[in-house]
Amino acid sequence: MYLEKLQLLNFKNYTDAELEFSPSVNCFAGNNGAGKTNLLDGIHYLSLCKSYFNPIDSQQIRYGQDLFVIQGTFNKNEAEEKVYCGLKRNQKKQFKRNKKEYQRLADHIGLFPLVMISPNDGELVTGGSEERRKFVDNVISQTDNSYLDTLIQYNKTLSGRNALLRSDGAGYDPDLLEVFDEQLVRYGEIIYRKRSEFLELFTRLFHTHYEFITGNAESIALKYESGLSSTEFAEGLRRARERDYHLQRSTFGIHKDDLVFSIEEHPLKKFGSQGQQKSFLIALKLGQYSYLFEKKGFKPLLLLDDIFDKLDGLRIKRLMEMVVKDNFGQLFLTDTDPERLEKLFGEIGVPAKIFRIDGGTIR
């Protein structure tokens, strides 16, 4: 699978743009603020129905305009697939595949899998557990639509339970709380099982990529932590009821799960250098790529935004040598220096299509 063409209308800093891509390596080169990352974000929309950087769709509309349109043409199994995303201010976002509009955006997720590596990913290491759960959920959802549906139902039930715990006056209805708990257990046990199965395979893939990028220079670990690993879900909810009542929120469940990252048996967040943290993050995302490839049976798109920052020359070269091999597909990356890109891919011996970006214009 690869993206043949991208068309943008009034999207961020682009008035009207059309690009035709190489099925292998595509580079966007230009100064900071020129619009390189916006092109990656347009591609991300076509795959996952939303921006990678900003959850508010209306803020993607070019200043002074009333709508944006993103269109893409994919080649998938030698067949042409057209994807359309459009949004008018104060209206519902439209998403179409081959001119047929989706009733549920969730039905599109996973058809055109994609992995993005961005400076924003630092939150995976330095941020709270929610960031790491989102990462896990994003990967699994691209391979398992039923997981996404179950996650949506769990979160709806959790919101209802928390609203009940916040109810005033004489307290909550214990019978209604029991109904919420039964639903949380039903959905939560499925999510826990699928997260555990995912991480069993993913951890192996992650280690393989980290060792290649670093030359096996450090000892690293990734551990899944969940209250359900030591306690039955229903029992955990019962034990937490009094605490939940006083805190007015649900304190036990898969919404508290976390991934713990360590290097040389110490927390990566505290003891990892910037280069080590970035190598860890890149290995996580390449592990995501390999997992999607293994589960989907075809190669996702790989988007690398400002990937060279905080990596030494050796790690950059090893990374690029990895992602242009046969087990990777179409690649998009951004950089400020077109000459560096030409030199790098020349040394590797891989042709790259380089687009020069300047203030929303492309040449």
N, C-alpha and C positions, 0 to 999 in steps of 0.2 A: 504494500500500500504506500502511495506517496501523493503529495499535493502538487498538482500541475499548475494551478493558477489561483491567485488571490486578488480580489477586487474590493476596494474600500471606498465608501462614499461618506463624507462628513464624519469620519471616525477619528476621534482625538485630533491630532494636528494634520490629518490628511483630508484635503478637499475631495480629490478624486484620484485614485491610484490603481494601477493594474500591474501585476508582476507575474511573470512566468518562470517557473523554477526548474532547477536540475533535480533529477530523482536521487542524487547523491548529496553533495555538499553545497549549501547556500549560505553566504555571509552577508551581513548588513554592517557596513563600516561607516562611521561618522562621529562627529563630536558628541559629547554628552548633551542631551536635550534635543538632538536632531530628529528623533522619532524612530530610532532603531527598535527599541523595546516595544513600541506601539505596534509594529508589524508582527512581532512574536505574539502579542496579546490578541491581535486579530485572528491569528491562526488558532490560538487557544480557544477563542470563542467558538470556532467551527467544530472543535472536538468536544468541549465540555460545557457549551452553552452559556458561558460566563467569562468575565475578566479574571485573569490570574491575580491582579493587583488591587482591584477596587470592586466591591460587591454591589455598588450602586450603578445600574445600567445607564441611567439617564446622564450620568456624569461622563460617559464615553462620547456623547454627542459633541461635535465640534462647536466651539463657542459661536453663538449667533445663529445657529442652525436649529431645525426642528426635528431632525431625525438622523439616524445613521443606518447604513447598510453594509454588511459584510457578506461576500459571496466567495465560495471556494469550489474548485473542481478537483476531485480526487480520482486517482486511478486505483481501483481495488479489484484484484483478480482479473485484470485486463478489461474491466468494465468501468465506464465513466459514472461517477456519482457527484451530483451537485447539491451543495448545502447552502442555505440562505438564512441569514439572521438579520432582522430589521427591528428597529425601535423608533416609534414616534413619541414625542414628549407626552406624558400623562396617559399613555396607552400601554397595553400589554405587549410584551416582546413577542415577535413572530419568529418561529423557527421552522424551516421546511427542509425536507430531503426529497430531491427529485420532484419539486413543486408540490409535494404533499405535506400539509401542515401537521405538526405534532400537537396532540391534545395534552400530552405529558412530556415535558422536557427530559424526564428520567429515561424515557424510551430511546433517546438518542445516545445516552452515555454508554461508551464502550464500543460503538460502531467504528469510530475513528480514533483509536487510543493514542495518547500523547503523554510525553513526560517533559516537564519544564524544569530547568535548573536556573535559579535566579539568586541574586544577592539577598532578596527577601527571605530566602530559605534559612537564613541564620536563626530565625525564630524557632526552627525545629530543635535547635540545641539550646538556645538561651531563653526561649519562651516557656510558657506553662504547658501542662500535659495536654490541654485541648489541641495545641498545634500538632502534637505527635499523633493523637487520635485521628485528627483530620487527615493526616498523611496516610495512615493505615486505611481509613475508610475510603479515601479517594482511590487507592490502588485496587482494593477489593471490589469497589463499585463498578470499575471499568471492566471487570471480568464476570461479575455476578449481579444481574439486575435484581434478583430476589433479595440479595443482601441490602441493597439500597432501599428497597421497599420496607424491609424489616427495620432498618435503622430509622427511617422516617416515622414508622409507627411507634417505635420505642420512644423517640423524642417527643412525639405528640402525647403519649401516655405520661412521660416524665413531666411535661409541662402541666398536665392536668393534676398530677399528684402534688406537685409543688404549689399550684394554685389552691388546692384543698388544704395543704398545710399552712398556708398563709391566711386562710379564712378566719374571720374575727369571732368575737363573742364567745359562745359556749364551746368552742373547739370544733374539731372535724367530726364527720360521720365515719365511725370505724368500719361500717359495712362498705361504704364507698371506697375507703382506703384499701380494703381487702380486694376489691375489684381491680383497682389500679395496680396493686401488688401482683395479682395473678397475671395481668397483662404484661407487666414489666418482666416477670420471670419467663413468660413464654417467649417474648421477643429477645430478651437479654441473653438467655441461654443459647439461642441460635447465633447471636452476634459473637458471644464469647467463643463458641466452638469454631466459627469461621475465622475469627481473628487468630486463634491458636493455630489452626491449620495453615493459614497464610504465613505466619511468622516462622513456622517450621521450615518451609521451603525458602522464604525470603532471606532468612538469616544466612543460609549457605551461599546464596547468590551475592549478598552484600559483602561477605568476607572475601569472596573471590575477586570482586572489583577493587576492594580496598587494598588487598595485597598487591594487585597489579599496579595500581596508581602509585603506591608508596615504595614498591620493591620489598614488601614485607618488612618494613622498617619498625613497626610498632605493634604491640599486642593490644587488640581492641575487643570490645564485647558489646552486644546488644541484647537486652533482657526485657521480656514482656512481664509487666506487673499488673495483676488484677486481683481484687478481693475474691473473685470467684475461683481462684486457683486453690484456695484453702477452705472456703466456706460455701455451702449450698446457697444459691441466690435467695430462695424463700426464707431460709433461716437468717441470712444476713440482713434482710429487710426487717424481719421481726425484731432482731436485736437492736436495730438502729431506730426503731419507731420513736422511743422517748427522746432521743437526741434530735431526730428529725423534727419532732413537734416543737421543741424549744428553739431550734435554729430556723424553722419554717422552710426547710428545703431537704431534698433527698440526698443523704450522705453516703449511701452504699449503692453500688451498681456498676455496670460497664461504662457509664459516663464518667467514672473516676479512673479508668485504666490508664496506664502510662507505658512508654518505652524508656528504659534507662540506658544511657550511653556511657561507656567508660573507656579509658585509655590507660594502659599499664596499671589496671585495677583501681584507677581513680576516676572521679566524675569528669567527663569530657568538658562540661560547662566551666568548671573551675580550673582544671589543670591542662587542658588542651591549648596549644598555640593556635593562632589564627589560621596558619597553614594546615595544621592537623584537623581543626574543626571543619575547614572547607573541604579537605580530602574526605572526611567522614561524610559530610553532606552529599558530596558528589557520588560517593559509593552507595549511599542510600538511594539516590535517584537512579543510578545505573542498575541497582538491584531491582528497583521498581520496573525499569525498562525490561530487564531480562525476565522478570515475573510475568509481565503482560505478554511478552513474546511467547513464553512457554505456554501460557493459558489460552491465548487467542489464536496462536498458530500463524500469525503474520507480524511483521515488524511495525511497532508504533513510530510516530514521529518523535524526534528528539530535538528539543529547543534549549540552547545554551545562551543565557544572557549574562554578558560581562564575566565570563567564566575565568578569565586569566588573572583577575585581581587576587592577590594574596597567595598565588601559587608560584613556586620557583620554576625555572625553565625546564628542568628535568621532568617535573610532574606534569607540566603542560604538554610536553611532547609525548609522554607515556599515555596521557589521557586521550590526546588526539589520535595516536596510533591505535588505541583501543576502539574508539567510536567510528572509525572509518573501515573497520574490518567487516567481513561478510555477515557476522551475526548482529550488525546494526544496519538500520535502513537510512531513510532520508534525514539529513541533519540541517538545522538552522542555527546560526550563532551570530552574536553581535560583538563588535570590538571597535575601539576608536582608531585603530591603525591599520589601514588596508595593506600597507607594505608588509607589516608583520604577518598578516594572514597569507599573503602571497608567498612569503618566504617559508612559513611553517608548512603549508600544504605542498609547496614545491619540494621541501626536504622529505616529506612523507611519501611523495610521489602520487598524490591524489588530486585530480582537477577540482577546483572550487569555483563556483559562480559567485562573483563579488558584486554586490549592489552598493553604490555609494549614496549615502543618505545625507541630506542637508536641508533642515528646516521644513520637512514634509515633502520635499522633492526627491525623486529617485532617478539615478542614472547608472 
